Amino acid sequence: MRAVYAYYQETQDAAATAIIGLKLNPEEKHAMILHIAVDHNLRGTGIGRKLIDEVISINDITSLEAETDKDAVNFYRSSGFIIKSLGEKYPGVERFLCVKKIN
């Protein structure tokens, strides 16, 4: 099952300020982040972490994972994910597996 969630701030326009897409496995209480994006002007304000925490709560998730590159790995690390290098999955591009276990 797949799901997309959006975060909206009270602004004059109706555009989402952040989105997250998940592949959910409700039976195992597991999800994989397929994509996450926060408006460039609002990065570093905690919206991405709040969005992750909210989808964990809504879906009663006990493990969450994502695959990412060097540009986003520190976001996941600072959000409580354990990081494992997958090596150079594509020529010249190191990829990382990010896993978060929720008690």
N, C-alpha and C positions, 0 to 999 in steps of 0.2 A: 504494500500500500504506500502511496506517495501523498505528501501533503506540502502545501506552501503556506507560510504565515507571513504577515506583513505588520510592521510597526508604523504607526502614524503619530506625528506630533501635531499639536494644535497650531496650524499655520493657515495662511490665507489660501494656499492651494491644497488640493486633495491628494497630493502625491505621497506615496509611502516613503518613509525615511530609511527603512531597512526591510530586508526580506530574507527568509531562510527557507530552503527546500529540503525535505527529508524523505528518505526511504525508511518506512517504519516496519518493524516486525513486532506487532503487539504481543504475540504469544511468548516471545523471548524478552520482552520489554527492552528491545534494542532498536537503535536508529542510526542511520548514517546520514551525515550532512552532505547533501549533493551540491549545494551552493549557499553562500551567505554573502550579503552585500549591505553596506551601510553608506548612506550619502557621504560623499567625500568631505564635505564641510562639517560633518558630525562625528567623524572617526575620532576615537580616543575619549569619547564621552561616556562610555559604558553601555551604549545601546545594544551593541552586538552581544555582550555578555548577558544583558537583561533578556534579550530575545532567546538565547540559548536556555537560560534558566526557565523561562516561561514555557517553551516547548517541552522541556523535561518534565515540568509539573503537569501540563495539560495531558501529556501522553503516558504518564507514569513510567518513564524510561529509567532503567537502571544502568545502561551502558550506551554510550554515544561515541561515534567515531567519525573521522573526516580524513581525507587525503588532501594534502596541500603542497605548496612549493615554499621556497625560502622567503618569499615576500610576506606570507601570512602565518608562518609557523610561530612567530613570537606572540601573535594574538591568541592562538590556541594554548600556548604554554602559559600565558598569563591568565587564561580562563580555566586553568586547572586540569588541562589535558596532559597526559604522558606522551612524549614525543619519541618516535622511533624512525630513524632514517631508512628509507626503502632503496637508497642508492640512486644511481643515475638511471632512472626509469626510461627516460627519453634522452637522446644525445645532448649532453651538456646541461641537463636539467635534473637536479636532485629533487626527489619527492619525499614526503614525510607522512607517516601514519600517526594520527593524533587520536588518543583514546582517553575517554573520561568515564570512570566508574562512579556511580552514584549510590550511596548507601541507603 
